[in-house]
Amino acid sequence: MATGSREVAPGPLLLQTPQFPVDYEDIALAHLHAVGLLRQTLSLDWTVVSPPASIAPRGRTGRFGVGGDQLPVNAAGERRIFGEDFAVAALGEVEKPRHLRRWLTVAP
């Protein structure tokens, strides 16, 4: 779960919180390391797009935003997005790159 390597507040990462599943810790740390390597690479244009803490099927709402290092929270206090909205956001970044050399989190 790559999302575990995102911040829940300035500083602490989701993987450092008690509710983060231990089974996913290695994946989150590997993702954090991989993005660190990308950030050191000057010869590549890259963008990493992560969902918030939860991604679920439901249908496209058309409501999402792009955030930075912190996991966004919706009006209900949830960190989630619907898969269709996540796909639209990720493909939009492929078609029209606007965030080169950045790690984004997409959420409503």
Beta strands, then each sheet from edge to edge (+ up, - down):
strand 1: 47-50
strand 2: 54-56
strand 3: 65-67
strand 4: 80-82
strand 5: 102-107
sheet 1: 1+ 5+ 3-
sheet 2: 2+ 4+
end
